[in-house]
Amino acid sequence: MPRFDRITVDPHQLGGVPCVRRLRIPVATIVGLIAQRQTREQILRDYPDLEDADISQALDYAAEAVRERQLPLAG
């Protein structure tokens, strides 16, 4: 597994949800914004504490989290 030095998991912060650099910005929020077709520039403008590398690592972390796992799909 790659090293995720920008992702933090703290049981005392947001219930242990993976966040970006203890900023209380969950990885899921970043992934959701990208899924809603927001650009990196929009995200960085709306979340000025974030850096472009945070977005990249959040996406990498999410990809690794779901790699080779089965999710319930409508079908």
C-alpha positions as a Markdown table, in Angstrom:
| # | Residue | x | y | z |
|---|---|---|---|---|
| 1 | Met | 0.0 | 0.0 | 0.0 |
| 2 | Pro | 1.4 | 3.4 | -0.9 |
| 3 | Arg | 2.3 | 5.8 | 1.9 |
| 4 | Phe | -0.5 | 8.3 | 2.6 |
| 5 | Asp | 1.3 | 11.1 | 4.6 |
| 6 | Arg | -1.5 | 13.6 | 3.9 |
| 7 | Ile | -4.3 | 11.4 | 5.2 |
| 8 | Thr | -5.1 | 11.2 | 8.9 |
| 9 | Val | -7.4 | 8.9 | 10.8 |
| 10 | Asp | -8.1 | 10.0 | 14.4 |
| 11 | Pro | -10.9 | 8.3 | 16.4 |
| 12 | His | -11.3 | 11.6 | 18.3 |
| 13 | Gln | -11.9 | 13.6 | 15.1 |
| 14 | Leu | -15.0 | 13.1 | 13.0 |
| 15 | Gly | -15.3 | 9.6 | 14.5 |
| 16 | Gly | -12.2 | 8.3 | 12.8 |
| 17 | Val | -13.2 | 9.1 | 9.3 |
| 18 | Pro | -10.1 | 9.5 | 7.0 |
| 19 | Cys | -9.4 | 13.2 | 6.6 |
| 20 | Val | -6.9 | 15.4 | 4.9 |
| 21 | Arg | -4.1 | 16.6 | 7.2 |
| 22 | Arg | -6.3 | 16.8 | 10.3 |
| 23 | Leu | -8.2 | 19.6 | 8.6 |
| 24 | Arg | -11.6 | 18.0 | 9.3 |
| 25 | Ile | -12.1 | 17.7 | 5.5 |
| 26 | Pro | -13.0 | 14.0 | 4.9 |
| 27 | Val | -11.5 | 12.2 | 1.9 |
| 28 | Ala | -15.1 | 11.3 | 1.0 |
| 29 | Thr | -15.9 | 15.1 | 0.7 |
| 30 | Ile | -13.0 | 15.5 | -1.8 |
| 31 | Val | -14.1 | 12.4 | -3.8 |
| 32 | Gly | -17.7 | 13.6 | -3.8 |
| 33 | Leu | -16.8 | 17.0 | -5.1 |
| 34 | Ile | -14.8 | 15.5 | -7.9 |
| 35 | Ala | -17.7 | 13.2 | -8.7 |
| 36 | Gln | -19.9 | 16.3 | -8.9 |
| 37 | Arg | -17.5 | 17.5 | -11.6 |
| 38 | Gln | -16.0 | 20.3 | -9.6 |
| 39 | Thr | -12.5 | 21.3 | -10.8 |
| 40 | Arg | -9.5 | 21.2 | -8.6 |
| 41 | Glu | -9.4 | 25.0 | -8.9 |
| 42 | Gln | -13.0 | 25.2 | -7.6 |
| 43 | Ile | -12.2 | 22.9 | -4.7 |
| 44 | Leu | -9.1 | 24.8 | -3.8 |
| 45 | Arg | -11.0 | 28.1 | -3.9 |
| 46 | Asp | -13.8 | 26.7 | -1.7 |
| 47 | Tyr | -11.3 | 25.0 | 0.7 |
| 48 | Pro | -8.4 | 27.4 | 1.0 |
| 49 | Asp | -6.5 | 25.2 | 3.5 |
| 50 | Leu | -6.3 | 22.4 | 0.9 |
| 51 | Glu | -3.4 | 22.0 | -1.4 |
| 52 | Asp | -3.5 | 20.3 | -4.9 |
| 53 | Ala | -1.4 | 17.4 | -3.5 |
| 54 | Asp | -4.1 | 16.9 | -0.9 |
| 55 | Ile | -6.7 | 16.3 | -3.6 |
| 56 | Ser | -4.4 | 13.9 | -5.5 |
| 57 | Gln | -3.7 | 11.9 | -2.3 |
| 58 | Ala | -7.3 | 11.8 | -1.3 |
| 59 | Leu | -8.2 | 10.3 | -4.7 |
| 60 | Asp | -5.4 | 7.8 | -4.5 |
| 61 | Tyr | -6.5 | 6.8 | -0.9 |
| 62 | Ala | -10.1 | 6.3 | -2.1 |
| 63 | Ala | -9.0 | 4.2 | -5.0 |
| 64 | Glu | -6.8 | 2.0 | -2.8 |
| 65 | Ala | -9.7 | 1.7 | -0.2 |
| 66 | Val | -12.0 | 0.2 | -2.8 |
| 67 | Arg | -9.5 | -1.8 | -4.8 |
| 68 | Glu | -10.6 | -5.4 | -5.2 |
| 69 | Arg | -13.5 | -5.2 | -2.9 |
| 70 | Gln | -17.0 | -6.0 | -3.9 |
| 71 | Leu | -19.7 | -3.4 | -3.4 |
| 72 | Pro | -23.4 | -3.9 | -3.8 |
| 73 | Leu | -24.4 | -2.8 | -7.2 |
| 74 | Ala | -27.9 | -2.5 | -8.7 |
| 75 | Gly | -28.3 | -5.0 | -11.4 |
